[in-house]
């Protein structure tokens, strides 16, 4: 009775069974909890395995995707990677091109790289090629200079007449002598502009070489640092001993003296003194030039000197159909050389006379215009605008009327 009542009390209160069944219920509870936890662990293991598979698949997908292309870099900001022993091209460092300066730089690069010449040799060879191409123009200039030198006395006589006519203010006479000079030059085949053919053709080439070599030295082209010769090993710097500027000025002075014949120099007048002063004027400027420019300039002067000296040989002149030069006595020429000081004074006097004549002509023209537009000045005894007296009047009445 007691036991059964206790059991029923425990069942109603959902409590544990009596003591003898306590271990059995405890086992059942533990077994159920372990089964639940094992199932949970199995499910977690499965989810972990599935997540690992998903990660592996994602890794395979990401590995199959190619890397994005690298962004384009501006060509101006890229640095040229130099291979040891290989020089970068002029195009890669911003030199060259199809301009006159760029063509000169491309030719220098060809001679240095393709022909395997040092930089000083490439500059000299390029100068020789250019001056050889200009040699026909030198021959034309020498032919015209020889003709003008041989006919110098006749030309100076006509020129002196023109100068005297201008100083007198006789424009008609000056125009007549000017026409006489043109006819004389046409008959003899003279053309003063042919003497300027070589300077006009050489000027753009000289400027192109000058600017091209200066850009190469200022950049600088690394191989120019050891591309020199003898004492000027670095062509990007100026000559520290100032020997190249001195040689450049001396060769230019000798070229001017030898290349310009004595008779032709006398026909230039005051211009010959300006030409002789040019080497002295340019010397301070050449002291700061890079050695590459002075190598070109010096080689140009030497080649010009050789060409002109070669054309002074009689057999060579006859081969190229250049007339032999006639020697003229400077004291017998119509226009004599009066020296530098007297020449300046005479030039200044001629300028003053010309200015006075122009002022006088301008004043005469103003007076003529004023006389044409102003009031009529009375320069007569009777007024021609008044009506004439009738013819039947007597002389006394006509006189009284006047």
One Martini backbone bead per residue (centre of mass of N, CA, C, O) as a GRO file, in nm:
protein
  402
    1UNK     BB    1   0.061   0.061  -0.022
    2UNK     BB    2   0.299   0.243   0.012
    3UNK     BB    3   0.433   0.188  -0.260
    4UNK     BB    4   0.203   0.256  -0.454
    5UNK     BB    5   0.160   0.544  -0.360
    6UNK     BB    6   0.440   0.649  -0.425
    7UNK     BB    7   0.433   0.597  -0.726
    8UNK     BB    8   0.189   0.771  -0.793
    9UNK     BB    9   0.312   1.032  -0.690
   10UNK     BB   10   0.552   1.035  -0.888
   11UNK     BB   11   0.394   1.031  -1.157
   12UNK     BB   12   0.230   1.292  -1.112
   13UNK     BB   13   0.501   1.473  -1.052
   14UNK     BB   14   0.732   1.389  -1.255
   15UNK     BB   15   0.915   1.217  -1.117
   16UNK     BB   16   1.113   1.001  -1.004
   17UNK     BB   17   1.144   0.710  -0.939
   18UNK     BB   18   1.229   0.502  -0.756
   19UNK     BB   19   1.536   0.395  -0.652
   20UNK     BB   20   1.539   0.129  -0.825
   21UNK     BB   21   1.478   0.310  -1.104
   22UNK     BB   22   1.699   0.541  -1.130
   23UNK     BB   23   1.925   0.412  -1.309
   24UNK     BB   24   1.757   0.355  -1.554
   25UNK     BB   25   1.676   0.650  -1.619
   26UNK     BB   26   1.960   0.762  -1.639
   27UNK     BB   27   2.049   0.594  -1.880
   28UNK     BB   28   1.837   0.686  -2.077
   29UNK     BB   29   1.912   0.983  -2.072
   30UNK     BB   30   2.209   0.953  -2.161
   31UNK     BB   31   2.155   0.808  -2.426
   32UNK     BB   32   1.986   1.031  -2.552
   33UNK     BB   33   2.201   1.259  -2.537
   34UNK     BB   34   2.421   1.112  -2.703
   35UNK     BB   35   2.256   1.084  -2.962
   36UNK     BB   36   2.212   1.384  -3.006
   37UNK     BB   37   2.511   1.477  -3.015
   38UNK     BB   38   2.602   1.291  -3.247
   39UNK     BB   39   2.418   1.413  -3.454
   40UNK     BB   40   2.529   1.696  -3.435
   41UNK     BB   41   2.824   1.627  -3.510
   42UNK     BB   42   2.758   1.507  -3.787
   43UNK     BB   43   2.636   1.764  -3.905
   44UNK     BB   44   2.886   1.943  -3.868
   45UNK     BB   45   3.075   1.769  -4.040
   46UNK     BB   46   2.916   1.803  -4.300
   47UNK     BB   47   2.929   2.110  -4.322
   48UNK     BB   48   3.236   2.128  -4.328
   49UNK     BB   49   3.272   1.957  -4.580
   50UNK     BB   50   3.105   2.136  -4.763
   51UNK     BB   51   3.275   2.398  -4.722
   52UNK     BB   52   3.535   2.279  -4.835
   53UNK     BB   53   3.426   2.225  -5.116
   54UNK     BB   54   3.353   2.521  -5.179
   55UNK     BB   55   3.638   2.638  -5.147
   56UNK     BB   56   3.768   2.467  -5.366
   57UNK     BB   57   3.591   2.569  -5.595
   58UNK     BB   58   3.668   2.870  -5.562
   59UNK     BB   59   3.969   2.831  -5.612
   60UNK     BB   60   3.938   2.718  -5.898
   61UNK     BB   61   3.800   2.967  -6.013
   62UNK     BB   62   4.019   3.181  -5.939
   63UNK     BB   63   4.247   3.038  -6.099
   64UNK     BB   64   4.100   3.059  -6.385
   65UNK     BB   65   4.123   3.356  -6.353
   66UNK     BB   66   4.260   3.612  -6.490
   67UNK     BB   67   4.458   3.866  -6.481
   68UNK     BB   68   4.463   4.183  -6.484
   69UNK     BB   69   4.558   4.430  -6.663
   70UNK     BB   70   4.789   4.651  -6.688
   71UNK     BB   71   4.830   4.968  -6.676
   72UNK     BB   72   4.886   5.224  -6.867
   73UNK     BB   73   5.184   5.386  -6.956
   74UNK     BB   74   5.334   5.655  -7.013
   75UNK     BB   75   5.585   5.711  -7.236
   76UNK     BB   76   5.715   5.965  -7.089
   77UNK     BB   77   5.742   5.807  -6.789
   78UNK     BB   78   5.915   5.602  -6.890
   79UNK     BB   79   6.180   5.387  -6.830
   80UNK     BB   80   6.461   5.289  -6.975
   81UNK     BB   81   6.582   4.975  -7.007
   82UNK     BB   82   6.910   4.897  -6.977
   83UNK     BB   83   7.127   4.717  -7.142
   84UNK     BB   84   7.412   4.585  -7.107
   85UNK     BB   85   7.594   4.725  -7.386
   86UNK     BB   86   7.325   4.890  -7.470
   87UNK     BB   87   7.193   5.140  -7.654
   88UNK     BB   88   6.969   5.366  -7.677
   89UNK     BB   89   6.751   5.499  -7.865
   90UNK     BB   90   6.654   5.803  -7.979
   91UNK     BB   91   6.347   5.750  -7.970
   92UNK     BB   92   6.338   5.666  -7.657
   93UNK     BB   93   6.472   5.974  -7.573
   94UNK     BB   94   6.354   6.207  -7.788
   95UNK     BB   95   6.496   6.173  -8.059
   96UNK     BB   96   6.472   6.276  -8.363
   97UNK     BB   97   6.317   6.254  -8.682
   98UNK     BB   98   6.182   6.482  -8.959
   99UNK     BB   99   6.345   6.701  -8.897
  100UNK     BB  100   6.636   6.855  -8.947
  101UNK     BB  101   6.742   6.779  -8.666
  102UNK     BB  102   6.653   6.478  -8.668
  103UNK     BB  103   6.817   6.391  -8.918
  104UNK     BB  104   7.092   6.447  -8.798
  105UNK     BB  105   7.061   6.249  -8.558
  106UNK     BB  106   7.017   5.994  -8.731
  107UNK     BB  107   7.290   6.007  -8.877
  108UNK     BB  108   7.465   5.989  -8.623
  109UNK     BB  109   7.352   5.714  -8.530
  110UNK     BB  110   7.435   5.553  -8.779
  111UNK     BB  111   7.742   5.605  -8.761
  112UNK     BB  112   7.773   5.490  -8.467
  113UNK     BB  113   7.623   5.210  -8.492
  114UNK     BB  114   7.653   5.087  -8.784
  115UNK     BB  115   7.968   5.195  -8.828
  116UNK     BB  116   8.134   5.203  -8.564
  117UNK     BB  117   8.170   5.503  -8.449
  118UNK     BB  118   8.280   5.749  -8.303
  119UNK     BB  119   8.164   6.051  -8.231
  120UNK     BB  120   8.391   6.221  -8.360
  121UNK     BB  121   8.384   6.061  -8.631
  122UNK     BB  122   8.084   6.107  -8.703
  123UNK     BB  123   8.099   6.415  -8.723
  124UNK     BB  124   8.319   6.435  -8.942
  125UNK     BB  125   8.185   6.260  -9.160
  126UNK     BB  126   7.925   6.429  -9.182
  127UNK     BB  127   8.071   6.689  -9.272
  128UNK     BB  128   8.202   6.578  -9.529
  129UNK     BB  129   7.941   6.502  -9.676
  130UNK     BB  130   7.810   6.781  -9.682
  131UNK     BB  131   8.047   6.941  -9.821
  132UNK     BB  132   8.045   6.764 -10.078
  133UNK     BB  133   7.753   6.844 -10.167
  134UNK     BB  134   7.846   7.166 -10.176
  135UNK     BB  135   8.072   7.191 -10.397
  136UNK     BB  136   7.918   7.296 -10.652
  137UNK     BB  137   7.854   7.574 -10.521
  138UNK     BB  138   8.148   7.662 -10.492
  139UNK     BB  139   8.209   7.670 -10.794
  140UNK     BB  140   8.000   7.885 -10.871
  141UNK     BB  141   8.113   8.105 -10.685
  142UNK     BB  142   8.402   8.116 -10.809
  143UNK     BB  143   8.325   8.199 -11.092
  144UNK     BB  144   8.187   8.469 -11.021
  145UNK     BB  145   8.428   8.590 -10.863
  146UNK     BB  146   8.627   8.597 -11.102
  147UNK     BB  147   8.466   8.784 -11.288
  148UNK     BB  148   8.444   9.024 -11.091
  149UNK     BB  149   8.749   9.063 -11.053
  150UNK     BB  150   8.821   9.119 -11.360
  151UNK     BB  151   8.575   9.361 -11.364
  152UNK     BB  152   8.630   9.579 -11.143
  153UNK     BB  153   8.706   9.855 -11.277
  154UNK     BB  154   8.441   9.900 -11.438
  155UNK     BB  155   8.247   9.885 -11.195
  156UNK     BB  156   8.375  10.119 -11.029
  157UNK     BB  157   8.326  10.343 -11.234
  158UNK     BB  158   8.016  10.329 -11.231
  159UNK     BB  159   7.984  10.356 -10.923
  160UNK     BB  160   8.112  10.640 -10.901
  161UNK     BB  161   7.900  10.786 -11.075
  162UNK     BB  162   7.659  10.721 -10.895
  163UNK     BB  163   7.763  10.864 -10.640
  164UNK     BB  164   7.791  11.150 -10.760
  165UNK     BB  165   7.493  11.181 -10.844
  166UNK     BB  166   7.375  11.155 -10.557
  167UNK     BB  167   7.533  11.397 -10.433
  168UNK     BB  168   7.394  11.605 -10.640
  169UNK     BB  169   7.083  11.506 -10.691
  170UNK     BB  170   7.089  11.325 -10.960
  171UNK     BB  171   6.863  11.099 -11.055
  172UNK     BB  172   6.889  11.060 -11.357
  173UNK     BB  173   7.191  10.991 -11.363
  174UNK     BB  174   7.176  10.754 -11.161
  175UNK     BB  175   6.980  10.581 -11.331
  176UNK     BB  176   7.161  10.561 -11.581
  177UNK     BB  177   7.402  10.416 -11.436
  178UNK     BB  178   7.235  10.177 -11.334
  179UNK     BB  179   7.165  10.071 -11.617
  180UNK     BB  180   7.458  10.033 -11.704
  181UNK     BB  181   7.526   9.815 -11.492
  182UNK     BB  182   7.318   9.602 -11.581
  183UNK     BB  183   7.423   9.565 -11.870
  184UNK     BB  184   7.711   9.483 -11.800
  185UNK     BB  185   7.639   9.229 -11.625
  186UNK     BB  186   7.484   9.083 -11.851
  187UNK     BB  187   7.717   9.059 -12.058
  188UNK     BB  188   7.926   8.914 -11.837
  189UNK     BB  189   7.768   8.727 -11.628
  190UNK     BB  190   7.672   8.874 -11.366
  191UNK     BB  191   7.612   8.773 -11.004
  192UNK     BB  192   7.600   8.857 -10.677
  193UNK     BB  193   7.417   8.614 -10.561
  194UNK     BB  194   7.621   8.376 -10.613
  195UNK     BB  195   7.802   8.445 -10.360
  196UNK     BB  196   7.542   8.350 -10.159
  197UNK     BB  197   7.496   8.042 -10.190
  198UNK     BB  198   7.668   7.909  -9.970
  199UNK     BB  199   7.562   8.057  -9.714
  200UNK     BB  200   7.257   7.986  -9.764
  201UNK     BB  201   7.306   7.669  -9.762
  202UNK     BB  202   7.471   7.649  -9.482
  203UNK     BB  203   7.289   7.767  -9.262
  204UNK     BB  204   7.075   7.535  -9.210
  205UNK     BB  205   7.290   7.318  -9.150
  206UNK     BB  206   7.427   7.454  -8.912
  207UNK     BB  207   7.175   7.478  -8.734
  208UNK     BB  208   7.107   7.174  -8.723
  209UNK     BB  209   7.372   7.080  -8.599
  210UNK     BB  210   7.371   7.261  -8.352
  211UNK     BB  211   7.096   7.165  -8.226
  212UNK     BB  212   7.144   6.860  -8.226
  213UNK     BB  213   7.408   6.854  -8.051
  214UNK     BB  214   7.291   7.008  -7.810
  215UNK     BB  215   7.071   6.801  -7.734
  216UNK     BB  216   7.267   6.562  -7.691
  217UNK     BB  217   7.432   6.711  -7.459
  218UNK     BB  218   7.184   6.795  -7.265
  219UNK     BB  219   7.036   6.532  -7.188
  220UNK     BB  220   7.231   6.304  -7.219
  221UNK     BB  221   7.436   6.115  -7.409
  222UNK     BB  222   7.622   5.881  -7.263
  223UNK     BB  223   7.837   5.820  -7.497
  224UNK     BB  224   7.951   6.122  -7.502
  225UNK     BB  225   8.136   6.113  -7.244
  226UNK     BB  226   8.340   5.895  -7.427
  227UNK     BB  227   8.351   6.030  -7.749
  228UNK     BB  228   8.623   6.144  -7.765
  229UNK     BB  229   8.949   6.318  -7.805
  230UNK     BB  230   9.211   6.330  -7.633
  231UNK     BB  231   9.125   6.607  -7.435
  232UNK     BB  232   8.812   6.559  -7.548
  233UNK     BB  233   8.620   6.317  -7.410
  234UNK     BB  234   8.384   6.513  -7.334
  235UNK     BB  235   8.111   6.624  -7.541
  236UNK     BB  236   7.916   6.772  -7.313
  237UNK     BB  237   8.154   6.962  -7.267
  238UNK     BB  238   8.363   7.201  -7.227
  239UNK     BB  239   8.667   7.327  -7.285
  240UNK     BB  240   8.905   7.363  -7.034
  241UNK     BB  241   9.149   7.473  -7.239
  242UNK     BB  242   9.040   7.637  -7.501
  243UNK     BB  243   9.124   7.503  -7.782
  244UNK     BB  244   8.873   7.481  -7.962
  245UNK     BB  245   8.801   7.786  -7.979
  246UNK     BB  246   9.073   7.871  -8.102
  247UNK     BB  247   9.064   7.692  -8.355
  248UNK     BB  248   8.799   7.801  -8.467
  249UNK     BB  249   8.888   8.099  -8.503
  250UNK     BB  250   9.140   8.054  -8.679
  251UNK     BB  251   9.007   7.898  -8.915
  252UNK     BB  252   8.808   8.125  -8.985
  253UNK     BB  253   9.019   8.341  -9.055
  254UNK     BB  254   9.166   8.185  -9.279
  255UNK     BB  255   8.916   8.136  -9.458
  256UNK     BB  256   8.857   8.437  -9.516
  257UNK     BB  257   9.134   8.509  -9.646
  258UNK     BB  258   9.146   8.276  -9.864
  259UNK     BB  259   8.845   8.278  -9.981
  260UNK     BB  260   8.909   8.586 -10.017
  261UNK     BB  261   8.995   8.776 -10.244
  262UNK     BB  262   9.153   9.067 -10.283
  263UNK     BB  263   8.968   9.196 -10.498
  264UNK     BB  264   8.702   9.108 -10.365
  265UNK     BB  265   8.749   9.255 -10.097
  266UNK     BB  266   8.758   9.546 -10.215
  267UNK     BB  267   8.451   9.529 -10.312
  268UNK     BB  268   8.323   9.523 -10.014
  269UNK     BB  269   8.466   9.713  -9.828
  270UNK     BB  270   8.354   9.724  -9.502
  271UNK     BB  271   8.292   9.412  -9.487
  272UNK     BB  272   8.581   9.301  -9.441
  273UNK     BB  273   8.601   9.395  -9.141
  274UNK     BB  274   8.365   9.225  -9.037
  275UNK     BB  275   8.486   8.948  -9.115
  276UNK     BB  276   8.753   8.981  -8.948
  277UNK     BB  277   8.588   9.020  -8.665
  278UNK     BB  278   8.432   8.753  -8.618
  279UNK     BB  279   8.631   8.566  -8.457
  280UNK     BB  280   8.641   8.761  -8.207
  281UNK     BB  281   8.335   8.765  -8.140
  282UNK     BB  282   8.286   8.439  -8.109
  283UNK     BB  283   8.478   8.340  -7.885
  284UNK     BB  284   8.312   8.385  -7.614
  285UNK     BB  285   8.082   8.183  -7.706
  286UNK     BB  286   8.257   7.914  -7.758
  287UNK     BB  287   8.345   7.857  -7.458
  288UNK     BB  288   8.033   7.730  -7.383
  289UNK     BB  289   8.048   7.501  -7.570
  290UNK     BB  290   8.026   7.204  -7.667
  291UNK     BB  291   8.245   6.984  -7.809
  292UNK     BB  292   8.063   6.882  -8.041
  293UNK     BB  293   8.027   7.156  -8.185
  294UNK     BB  294   8.335   7.222  -8.225
  295UNK     BB  295   8.398   6.981  -8.403
  296UNK     BB  296   8.217   7.069  -8.635
  297UNK     BB  297   8.326   7.358  -8.682
  298UNK     BB  298   8.623   7.285  -8.733
  299UNK     BB  299   8.574   7.087  -8.969
  300UNK     BB  300   8.440   7.296  -9.153
  301UNK     BB  301   8.681   7.489  -9.177
  302UNK     BB  302   8.883   7.288  -9.293
  303UNK     BB  303   8.721   7.212  -9.548
  304UNK     BB  304   8.699   7.495  -9.666
  305UNK     BB  305   9.004   7.543  -9.687
  306UNK     BB  306   9.060   7.306  -9.878
  307UNK     BB  307   8.873   7.385 -10.111
  308UNK     BB  308   8.987   7.669 -10.172
  309UNK     BB  309   9.282   7.580 -10.213
  310UNK     BB  310   9.218   7.383 -10.445
  311UNK     BB  311   9.086   7.620 -10.633
  312UNK     BB  312   9.378   7.777 -10.673
  313UNK     BB  313   9.461   7.584 -10.876
  314UNK     BB  314   9.505   7.607 -11.208
  315UNK     BB  315   9.417   7.322 -11.305
  316UNK     BB  316   9.154   7.316 -11.146
  317UNK     BB  317   9.026   7.570 -11.270
  318UNK     BB  318   9.026   7.464 -11.564
  319UNK     BB  319   8.852   7.212 -11.510
  320UNK     BB  320   8.608   7.404 -11.378
  321UNK     BB  321   8.587   7.674 -11.537
  322UNK     BB  322   8.791   7.891 -11.407
  323UNK     BB  323   8.901   8.189 -11.404
  324UNK     BB  324   9.168   8.364 -11.403
  325UNK     BB  325   9.332   8.584 -11.211
  326UNK     BB  326   9.356   8.930 -11.188
  327UNK     BB  327   9.588   9.176 -11.129
  328UNK     BB  328   9.539   9.467 -10.930
  329UNK     BB  329   9.599   9.795 -10.883
  330UNK     BB  330   9.494   9.968 -10.611
  331UNK     BB  331   9.590  10.263 -10.713
  332UNK     BB  332   9.420  10.235 -11.006
  333UNK     BB  333   9.160  10.233 -10.890
  334UNK     BB  334   8.876  10.413 -10.859
  335UNK     BB  335   8.849  10.257 -10.581
  336UNK     BB  336   9.010  10.314 -10.295
  337UNK     BB  337   9.186  10.215 -10.027
  338UNK     BB  338   9.143  10.401  -9.704
  339UNK     BB  339   9.071  10.242  -9.477
  340UNK     BB  340   8.906  10.232  -9.184
  341UNK     BB  341   8.880  10.528  -9.092
  342UNK     BB  342   8.829  10.667  -9.369
  343UNK     BB  343   8.590  10.491  -9.443
  344UNK     BB  344   8.404  10.584  -9.215
  345UNK     BB  345   8.405  10.884  -9.282
  346UNK     BB  346   8.298  10.857  -9.572
  347UNK     BB  347   8.036  10.715  -9.499
  348UNK     BB  348   7.927  10.942  -9.314
  349UNK     BB  349   7.927  11.165  -9.531
  350UNK     BB  350   7.733  11.024  -9.729
  351UNK     BB  351   7.496  11.011  -9.533
  352UNK     BB  352   7.464  11.315  -9.492
  353UNK     BB  353   7.416  11.392  -9.786
  354UNK     BB  354   7.170  11.213  -9.828
  355UNK     BB  355   6.997  11.346  -9.606
  356UNK     BB  356   6.999  11.635  -9.721
  357UNK     BB  357   6.866  11.565  -9.991
  358UNK     BB  358   6.606  11.456  -9.872
  359UNK     BB  359   6.523  11.715  -9.723
  360UNK     BB  360   6.516  11.899  -9.970
  361UNK     BB  361   6.303  11.739 -10.127
  362UNK     BB  362   6.080  11.761  -9.912
  363UNK     BB  363   6.062  12.072  -9.912
  364UNK     BB  364   5.993  12.109 -10.212
  365UNK     BB  365   5.731  11.948 -10.201
  366UNK     BB  366   5.587  12.124  -9.991
  367UNK     BB  367   5.597  12.391 -10.156
  368UNK     BB  368   5.440  12.285 -10.398
  369UNK     BB  369   5.179  12.218 -10.243
  370UNK     BB  370   5.134  12.503 -10.127
  371UNK     BB  371   5.118  12.651 -10.403
  372UNK     BB  372   4.868  12.487 -10.513
  373UNK     BB  373   4.664  12.550 -10.247
  374UNK     BB  374   4.710  12.837 -10.227
  375UNK     BB  375   4.748  13.151 -10.279
  376UNK     BB  376   4.789  13.386 -10.516
  377UNK     BB  377   5.069  13.536 -10.621
  378UNK     BB  378   5.192  13.851 -10.702
  379UNK     BB  379   5.392  13.866 -11.028
  380UNK     BB  380   5.241  14.128 -11.153
  381UNK     BB  381   5.105  14.433 -11.292
  382UNK     BB  382   4.849  14.276 -11.377
  383UNK     BB  383   4.520  14.150 -11.392
  384UNK     BB  384   4.410  13.866 -11.563
  385UNK     BB  385   4.104  13.846 -11.446
  386UNK     BB  386   4.037  14.087 -11.579
  387UNK     BB  387   3.882  14.249 -11.807
  388UNK     BB  388   3.921  14.353 -12.111
  389UNK     BB  389   3.942  14.615 -12.295
  390UNK     BB  390   3.829  14.775 -12.539
  391UNK     BB  391   3.955  14.861 -12.852
  392UNK     BB  392   3.821  15.167 -12.882
  393UNK     BB  393   4.001  15.261 -12.680
  394UNK     BB  394   4.214  15.450 -12.559
  395UNK     BB  395   4.518  15.467 -12.414
  396UNK     BB  396   4.440  15.656 -12.180
  397UNK     BB  397   4.187  15.507 -12.074
  398UNK     BB  398   4.321  15.235 -12.029
  399UNK     BB  399   4.522  15.343 -11.820
  400UNK     BB  400   4.310  15.447 -11.619
  401UNK     BB  401   4.174  15.172 -11.572
  402UNK     BB  402   4.439  15.044 -11.456
   0.00000   0.00000   0.00000
